[in-house]
Amino acid sequence: MVHEAKVLGFHSIEALCIEDKDFKEVVDDPSTFGSFTLQYGFLFKENKLCVPKSSLRELIVKEAHGGALADHPVINKTLEILEEHFY
């Protein structure tokens, strides 16, 4: 039995990466850019999910800064939380 989880909004990351100026070329051929991989439509750098510039990125930053992930930390702590999981 295979389990699958879906997070609202994450299905759009693949399309957003294709359009994003920072990730567009990487999506076409991740192996030529070092430690990038494409898995199930998601782009990763090493083990970190690549999140293109979008409202989803803004939501992740807000959540890390003041949401359930962080208990409203200072800027350096917020960046530390984000850099641990996202690129």
N, C-alpha and C positions, 0 to 999 in steps of 0.2 A: 504494500500500500504506500503510495506516494502522497505526502502532505504538501500543500501549497499555500502560501500566505500572500495576500495582496494588500498593499497599503495604498490608500486613496491618493492619487496624484503621481505615484511612482511609475505607473505605466507610461507616462509621458517623457520620462528621462531619455529614452533612446532617441525619440524624435527631436528633443531639445538639444541633445549632444550633436546630432547631425547638423543642426542649424547654428550651433554656438561657435564663434570664431576661435575659441581656445581649444575646442575638442573635435571640430569637424574633420580635420585631416587625420587625427589619431583614430577616430572611429573607422575610417576607410581601411587602415592597415596598422592596428595597434602594435604589432611586433616590431615595426621599424622605429618605434619611439621608446625603446627600452622596456621598462617594467609595466607597460600597460597591457591589459587583457580585456577582451569583450566576452562576457558570460551572460547568456539568456537576455541579450539586449542591453545589459548594464555594462558601462565602462568602468574599469578599476585601474588604479595605479597602485601596484603592490596589493595590499588588502583593503584599500580605501576606495569607497564609492566616489566616482567623479560626478559632481553635481553642477550642471551648467548654470549660467546666469539666468535666473527665472524667479517667479514668485515662490517656487518650491525651495530654492536656495534661501530666500528671505525667511520663509517659514522655519526652516531648519535652524538658521541663525537666531531667530527670535526664541525658538524652543530651547536652544542651548543656553541662551542668555538669561531667560527668565522663566522658562517653563519647568516641566517636571524633571528635565535632565540636570538642572543646575541649581535651583534654589537661588536664582538671581546673583551669579558671581560677578566679579570684576572682569574687565576686558581680557586680561591675560588668561584668566581661568576659562573664559568662554572660548577663546582661540585654542587653548589646549584641548578642550573637550571636542571641538570641531575637527582639529587636526588629527585627533586620535582615530576618527571614523570616516572622515570625508576629505576629498582632494578637490 
